[in-house]
Amino acid sequence: MAAIAPPRENELPAPAPKGLGTGPRPPGRITDRLFRWLALASGLLVLAILALIAYTTTKNAWPWFSAEGLGIFKDNWDPAKGQYGAGAMIYGTFLVGVIALIIAVPISVGIALFVTEIAPRRMRKPIIYSVDLLAAIPSVVYGLWALAVLTQPLADIYSNISSATSGIPIIGDLTADPSPTGLSFMTAGIIVAIMIVPIITSITREVFATTPQPLKEATYGMGATRWEMIRGSVFPHSRGGLVSAVMIGLGRAIGETIAVALLIGSSQHISAHIFGPGDTLASIIANQFGESTGEQRAALIGMGVVLFVLTVLVGVMARGVVARYDRKSGATV
């Protein structure tokens, strides 16, 4: 039997691989770990700030909450009598927000559709820049402009509308007793609508732009017109994002302060007259906080807490709506 020759040096079997994690660290591993901890700390910092805001404001407003209880929702704000119900201001906050949405949403959706589906390419950037510029204007500028230019013409318009609709049920009640100065729920709602148009337009435009091009082309291939394509392809695909944009606009509207404080007048009573004066949570804080003391100051801080909670709830609702539509479309959240 022939002898087996020993293996040559270059034919020796390869050494066994080292265990995982025993070799030199790959470049960037430490940097990735630092980035992860930095991102985590940033997220926790935001939550900590929100928690501190909620804690400190609630602590300072606790005398009002404990003294009034559910009475904070009553319509009886009268510091001279020691009554601090905030029902009228909560009502006014939502009324101004609803008026702003009714005006702003159709305009915003129209601008977004025009930019994404109709406008020539060379016109899109100037329109986008012009709309975004509205968001950079301070709210006090809007308020002063409306106070100097719009209030008196609007007062005349309100008076004419009230006279023309005085005999119509429901509508006549809404338009009755117009403010002679033009300071009213409607004036505040109009200015807030102008202020939230850039926000809703920007989000809606981005949502419309995510509609797949093959989906649009398939709709056109079936003989649909442009409007039928928008109604059958763009709107169903963008429904969740559109609702979210509207909810975010509502959150911005109910939190507006200076412009509303200048234009809404000052009436702390629930009223169905949209052309009459009123107050919101933010506007009464801006107008009365500097002169307030004791329980009145606690009540105003408590209104800030209520406004904070309302804003958070609107944001949570917006996120819930988006998640619901994402689940229906089979997307992962």
C-alpha positions as CSV (number, residue, x, y, z in Angstrom):
1,M,0.0,0.0,0.0
2,A,1.4,3.3,-1.1
3,A,2.3,5.9,1.7
4,I,0.1,9.1,1.8
5,A,2.2,12.2,1.3
6,P,1.9,14.9,4.0
7,P,-0.1,18.0,2.9
8,R,1.9,20.9,1.6
9,E,2.0,24.2,3.5
10,N,-0.3,26.0,1.1
11,E,-2.8,23.2,1.2
12,L,-3.3,23.2,5.0
13,P,-7.0,23.7,6.0
14,A,-8.1,27.3,6.8
15,P,-8.1,28.2,10.5
16,A,-11.5,28.2,12.2
17,P,-13.3,31.6,12.1
18,K,-13.2,33.6,15.3
19,G,-16.3,34.0,17.3
20,L,-18.6,36.9,16.7
21,G,-17.5,40.1,18.4
22,T,-13.9,39.0,19.0
23,G,-12.4,40.9,16.1
24,P,-11.6,44.6,15.9
25,R,-14.6,46.9,16.1
26,P,-15.9,48.1,12.8
27,P,-15.4,51.8,12.0
28,G,-18.4,54.0,13.0
29,R,-19.8,51.6,15.7
30,I,-19.1,54.0,18.5
31,T,-20.5,56.9,16.5
32,D,-23.7,55.0,15.7
33,R,-24.1,54.2,19.4
34,L,-23.6,57.8,20.4
35,F,-26.2,58.9,17.8
36,R,-28.7,56.4,19.1
37,W,-28.3,57.7,22.6
38,L,-28.5,61.3,21.5
39,A,-31.7,60.7,19.5
40,L,-33.2,58.9,22.5
41,A,-32.2,61.7,24.9
42,S,-33.7,64.3,22.5
43,G,-37.0,62.4,22.4
44,L,-37.1,62.0,26.1
45,L,-36.3,65.7,26.5
46,V,-39.4,66.7,24.6
47,L,-41.6,64.5,26.8
48,A,-39.9,65.9,29.9
49,I,-40.6,69.4,28.8
50,L,-44.2,68.6,28.1
51,A,-44.6,66.9,31.5
52,L,-43.0,69.9,33.3
53,I,-45.3,72.3,31.5
54,A,-48.3,70.3,32.4
55,Y,-47.2,69.9,36.0
56,T,-46.3,73.5,36.8
57,T,-49.3,75.0,35.1
58,T,-51.7,72.5,36.7
59,K,-50.1,73.2,40.1
60,N,-50.6,76.9,39.8
61,A,-54.1,76.5,38.5
62,W,-55.1,74.0,41.1
63,P,-56.9,76.5,43.4
64,W,-59.3,77.2,40.5
65,F,-59.9,73.6,39.7
66,S,-60.5,72.7,43.3
67,A,-62.8,75.7,43.9
68,E,-64.9,75.4,40.8
69,G,-64.8,71.7,40.0
70,L,-67.1,71.1,37.0
71,G,-68.1,74.7,37.4
72,I,-65.2,75.6,35.1
73,F,-67.6,74.8,32.2
74,K,-70.3,77.2,33.4
75,D,-71.0,80.5,31.5
76,N,-70.6,82.8,34.5
77,W,-67.2,84.5,34.1
78,D,-67.3,87.6,36.4
79,P,-64.2,88.3,38.5
80,A,-66.0,91.1,40.4
81,K,-68.4,88.5,41.9
82,G,-65.8,85.8,42.3
83,Q,-67.2,83.7,39.5
84,Y,-64.8,82.1,37.1
85,G,-66.6,79.7,34.7
86,A,-64.8,79.3,31.4
87,G,-67.7,77.8,29.4
88,A,-68.0,80.9,27.2
89,M,-64.3,81.0,26.3
90,I,-64.2,77.3,25.5
91,Y,-67.2,77.8,23.3
92,G,-65.6,80.8,21.6
93,T,-62.4,78.9,21.0
94,F,-64.2,76.1,19.1
95,L,-66.4,78.6,17.3
96,V,-63.5,80.6,15.9
97,G,-61.7,77.3,15.0
98,V,-64.7,76.0,13.1
99,I,-65.3,79.3,11.2
100,A,-61.6,79.3,10.3
101,L,-61.8,75.7,9.0
102,I,-64.9,76.3,7.0
103,I,-63.1,79.2,5.2
104,A,-59.6,77.8,5.0
105,V,-60.1,74.1,4.0
106,P,-61.7,74.7,0.6
107,I,-59.1,77.4,-0.3
108,S,-56.2,75.2,0.9
109,V,-57.4,72.1,-1.0
110,G,-58.0,74.2,-4.1
111,I,-54.5,75.6,-4.0
112,A,-53.0,72.2,-3.4
113,L,-54.9,70.7,-6.3
114,F,-53.9,73.5,-8.6
115,V,-50.3,73.3,-7.7
116,T,-50.0,69.5,-8.0
117,E,-52.4,68.7,-10.9
118,I,-53.1,71.8,-13.0
119,A,-50.5,74.5,-12.8
120,P,-47.7,74.6,-15.3
121,R,-44.3,73.6,-13.8
122,R,-43.0,77.2,-14.1
123,M,-45.9,78.5,-12.0
124,R,-45.6,76.1,-9.1
125,K,-42.6,77.4,-7.3
126,P,-43.9,81.1,-7.2
127,I,-47.2,79.9,-5.8
128,I,-45.6,77.7,-3.2
129,Y,-43.3,80.4,-2.1
130,S,-46.1,82.9,-1.9
131,V,-48.2,80.6,0.2
132,D,-45.3,79.7,2.5
133,L,-44.6,83.4,3.0
134,L,-48.0,83.8,4.7
135,A,-46.8,81.4,7.4
136,A,-43.8,83.6,8.2
137,I,-45.8,86.7,8.9
138,P,-46.3,87.3,12.7
139,S,-49.8,87.0,14.0
140,V,-49.7,90.5,15.5
141,V,-49.2,91.9,12.0
142,Y,-52.3,90.1,10.8
143,G,-54.2,91.4,13.8
144,L,-53.1,95.0,13.3
145,W,-53.7,94.9,9.6
146,A,-57.3,93.6,10.1
147,L,-57.9,96.1,12.9
148,A,-56.9,99.0,10.7
149,V,-58.3,97.9,7.3
150,L,-61.0,95.2,7.6
151,T,-63.0,95.8,10.8
152,Q,-65.1,98.8,9.6
153,P,-65.9,97.4,6.1
154,L,-66.7,94.1,7.7
155,A,-69.0,95.8,10.2
156,D,-71.0,97.3,7.3
157,I,-71.1,93.9,5.6
158,Y,-72.3,92.2,8.8
159,S,-75.1,94.8,9.2
160,N,-76.3,94.3,5.6
161,I,-76.3,90.5,6.0
162,S,-78.1,90.7,9.3
163,S,-80.8,92.9,7.7
164,A,-81.2,90.6,4.7
165,T,-81.5,87.4,6.8
166,S,-83.5,88.7,9.8
167,G,-86.6,86.8,8.9
168,I,-84.9,83.4,8.1
169,P,-85.1,80.8,10.9
170,I,-81.7,79.8,12.5
171,I,-79.7,81.9,10.0
172,G,-81.4,85.0,11.3
173,D,-80.4,84.1,14.8
174,L,-76.8,83.5,13.8
175,T,-76.5,86.8,12.0
176,A,-78.5,88.9,14.5
177,D,-77.0,91.8,16.6
178,P,-73.9,92.5,14.5
179,S,-71.1,94.3,16.2
180,P,-70.9,98.0,15.1
181,T,-67.1,97.9,15.4
182,G,-66.6,94.8,13.4
183,L,-64.9,93.0,16.3
184,S,-66.6,89.6,16.4
185,F,-66.2,85.9,16.2
186,M,-66.4,86.0,12.4
187,T,-63.7,88.6,12.0
188,A,-61.4,86.6,14.2
189,G,-62.3,83.4,12.3
190,I,-61.5,85.1,8.9
191,I,-58.0,86.2,10.1
192,V,-57.3,82.8,11.6
193,A,-58.4,81.2,8.4
194,I,-55.8,83.2,6.5
195,M,-53.2,82.2,9.0
196,I,-53.8,78.4,8.8
197,V,-54.1,78.3,5.0
198,P,-50.3,77.8,4.5
199,I,-50.3,75.0,7.1
200,I,-53.2,73.0,5.5
201,T,-52.0,73.8,2.0
202,S,-48.5,72.6,2.6
203,I,-49.5,69.3,4.2
204,T,-52.3,68.7,1.6
205,R,-49.9,69.4,-1.3
206,E,-47.4,66.9,0.0
207,V,-50.1,64.3,0.5
208,F,-51.5,64.8,-3.0
209,A,-48.1,64.5,-4.5
210,T,-47.7,61.0,-3.1
211,T,-50.5,59.6,-5.3
212,P,-48.8,57.0,-7.6
213,Q,-48.5,58.2,-11.2
214,P,-49.6,54.8,-12.6
215,L,-52.8,55.1,-10.6
216,K,-53.5,58.4,-12.3
217,E,-52.6,57.1,-15.7
218,A,-54.8,54.1,-15.3
219,T,-57.8,56.3,-14.4
220,Y,-57.1,58.4,-17.5
221,G,-56.8,55.2,-19.6
222,M,-60.3,54.4,-18.6
223,G,-61.6,57.6,-20.2
224,A,-61.9,59.7,-17.0
225,T,-61.7,63.4,-17.1
226,R,-59.2,65.3,-14.9
227,W,-61.9,65.9,-12.2
228,E,-62.9,62.3,-12.3
229,M,-59.3,61.3,-11.9
230,I,-58.9,63.6,-8.9
231,R,-62.2,62.4,-7.3
232,G,-61.5,58.7,-8.0
233,S,-57.7,58.5,-7.5
234,V,-56.2,61.4,-5.7
235,F,-58.9,61.9,-3.0
236,P,-59.3,58.3,-1.9
237,H,-55.5,57.8,-1.8
238,S,-55.0,61.1,0.2
239,R,-58.0,60.9,2.5
240,G,-56.1,60.1,5.7
241,G,-53.5,62.8,5.1
242,L,-56.1,65.4,4.2
243,V,-58.0,64.7,7.5
244,S,-54.8,65.0,9.4
245,A,-54.0,68.3,7.7
246,V,-57.4,69.7,8.7
247,M,-57.0,68.5,12.3
248,I,-53.5,70.1,12.5
249,G,-55.0,73.3,11.2
250,L,-57.7,73.2,13.9
251,G,-55.1,72.8,16.5
252,R,-53.3,75.8,15.2
253,A,-56.6,77.8,15.0
254,I,-57.7,77.1,18.6
255,G,-54.3,78.2,20.0
256,E,-54.0,81.5,18.2
257,T,-53.7,84.4,20.6
258,I,-52.7,87.9,19.6
259,A,-54.6,88.3,16.4
260,V,-57.8,86.9,18.0
261,A,-57.4,89.1,21.1
262,L,-57.3,92.1,18.9
263,L,-60.3,91.2,16.7
264,I,-62.8,89.2,18.7
265,G,-64.0,92.0,21.0
266,S,-64.6,91.2,24.7
267,S,-67.7,89.4,25.8
268,Q,-67.6,86.5,28.2
269,H,-71.0,85.0,27.5
270,I,-72.1,82.2,25.2
271,S,-73.8,83.7,22.2
272,A,-75.1,82.2,18.9
273,H,-74.5,85.6,17.1
274,I,-71.4,85.0,15.0
275,F,-71.2,88.7,14.1
276,G,-71.1,89.7,17.7
277,P,-68.1,90.0,20.1
278,G,-66.9,87.1,22.3
279,D,-63.7,85.7,23.8
280,T,-61.5,82.6,23.5
281,L,-59.3,80.8,26.0
282,A,-56.2,82.3,24.5
283,S,-57.6,85.8,24.0
284,I,-58.8,86.3,27.6
285,I,-55.5,85.1,28.9
286,A,-53.7,87.7,26.8
287,N,-56.1,90.5,27.8
288,Q,-56.5,89.9,31.5
289,F,-53.4,88.0,32.8
290,G,-51.3,91.2,33.4
291,E,-53.9,92.7,35.8
292,S,-55.0,89.4,37.5
293,T,-54.2,88.3,41.0
294,G,-55.2,85.4,43.3
295,E,-58.0,83.1,42.1
296,Q,-58.4,85.0,38.9
297,R,-54.8,84.4,37.9
298,A,-55.2,80.7,38.9
299,A,-58.3,80.6,36.6
300,L,-56.4,82.1,33.7
301,I,-53.6,79.6,34.2
302,G,-56.2,76.9,34.4
303,M,-57.6,78.0,31.0
304,G,-54.1,77.6,29.6
305,V,-54.1,74.0,31.0
306,V,-57.5,73.4,29.3
307,L,-56.2,74.9,26.0
308,F,-53.1,72.7,26.3
309,V,-55.3,69.6,26.8
310,L,-57.5,70.5,23.9
311,T,-54.5,71.0,21.6
312,V,-53.0,67.6,22.6
313,L,-56.4,65.9,22.1
314,V,-56.7,67.3,18.6
315,G,-53.2,66.1,17.8
316,V,-54.0,62.6,19.1
317,M,-57.2,62.5,17.1
318,A,-55.3,63.5,14.0
319,R,-52.8,60.7,14.5
320,G,-55.6,58.3,15.2
321,V,-57.4,59.2,12.0
322,V,-54.1,58.7,10.0
323,A,-53.5,55.4,11.6
324,R,-57.0,54.2,10.9
325,Y,-56.7,55.0,7.2
326,D,-53.2,53.4,7.1
327,R,-54.7,50.2,8.5
328,K,-57.4,50.2,5.9
329,S,-55.0,50.7,3.1
330,G,-52.7,47.9,4.4
331,A,-49.8,50.2,5.2
332,T,-47.6,49.8,8.2
333,V,-47.6,52.6,10.8
